Amino acid sequence: QVQLQESGGGSVQSGGSLRLSCLGFRYRYPNYFRQWLRQAPGKEREKVATVEEDGSTSYADSVKGRFTISQDDTKNTLYLQMNSLKPEDTAMYYCASGHKLWSERNRRWEEDYDDYGQGTQVTVSS
């Protein structure tokens, strides 16, 4: 399993900005996606932002209008620009890659993850 590598985390004050980067993508399966997730202490891991093969993006409601996911194909790098950070954004942030598979059972496209990074810590103080 390929290990993705995140960087760019740190400690900032509320209202500040950070830009996360993720390197190490090596495979592009059909219907691939790349994603940022986060996990705060005592909470479940949640999806933050996703970019699909066609370039479309989606965001968790909690970060819409503040975070932007992008990718640089020439550098094989995924980014997450985080602006107007809030204390509730404090978490370990992970990047991931995968591809979508059609589930006949559930009659929908489902995400199948291929690789994860080890995470980078983001801490926002009030």
N, C-alpha and C positions, 0 to 999 in steps of 0.2 A: 504494500500500500504506500502510495506516494505521500510524503509528509509535506504539507503546506507550511509556510513560515510567515507569520504575521509580525508586523512591527508598527511603531508609531504611537503606542499607548503611553499613558503618563498621567500626571496629576494636574488638573486645571481647576480654576475657580468657575463658579456658576456663570454662564454666559460666554465662556471661552470656547475655543475651537481646537479640534485635533483632526489629523488625517491619518487613517490607518492604511497600511499597505499589506498585500499578501502576494507572496511569490511561490512558484513551484508547480504551477499548473502544467501538466504534460499531456493530458488526454482530452479529446473533444469527441465524446460520443454523440450520436444523434440525439437531439432534444436535450442538450446539456444545459445546465444552469450553474451559476456561481452565486454564492450567498454569504452574507454576514449574519452571525447569530451571536447572542450574548447570554450570559448566565450570571445572575447576581446571587450572593450568598443566601441560601435557604429558598431559592426560587428555581423553577424549572427553566431549562434552556428555551429561549424564544428566538424566532426568526426576526431579524431586524430589516434586512433588505435583500432583494434578489434581482439578478439580471439574467434574462433568458437568452437563448441562442439568437433570437431575432432582435435582441437589443432592448426589448421592453423591460421595464423595471417595476418593482412593487415594494411597498414599505409597510412596516407595522404602523398602525394608527398613531402610536406614541411618538414616532420620529418623523412623520410626514411633515414636509416643509422645513425640516432642520437638517436632515441627513441626506446625502447624495451618494449613490453607488455608481461606480464607473469602472471601466477596464481599459487597459492599454494593450492591445493585441501584439504590438511590436515588442513590448517588454514582458508580455505574458504576466501581467500584474493586475490585480484587483485592488480597488481603492474604496474607502469609505470616508467621505468628508463629513465631519460632524460639527455643526455650528450650534450656537445657542444652547450649549450643554447645560443639563440640569443635574442636580444630585441624584435623581432617580435613574440617570443613565449610567451610574456607577455599576460596573460589571466586568467580567472577563469576556473579551470579544474574540470570536473565532471566525475564521473563514472556512468555507467548505465548497466542494464541487460535487456535482452529481448529474444525473440525467433522469428525465421523466419517462415513466413506463405506463402503458395503458393497463388498467386493472379491469378485467372482464367481470370480476366478482363485484367490484364496487362501482363499475361503470364510470370511471373517472381517471384522469391522469394523476399519478402519484410520484412523489419524489423518492429517488433511490440514490443515496449518498455514496460517493466513491472515496473521497479524501477529506480529511479535516486537518486543521492546524492545531498547534498546542495552546494557542490563545495569547492575547496581550491584554494587560490590565488597564482599564480606564477608571480613574477616580475623579469625581467631580465634587468639590467642596462648596458649601453655601457661603 
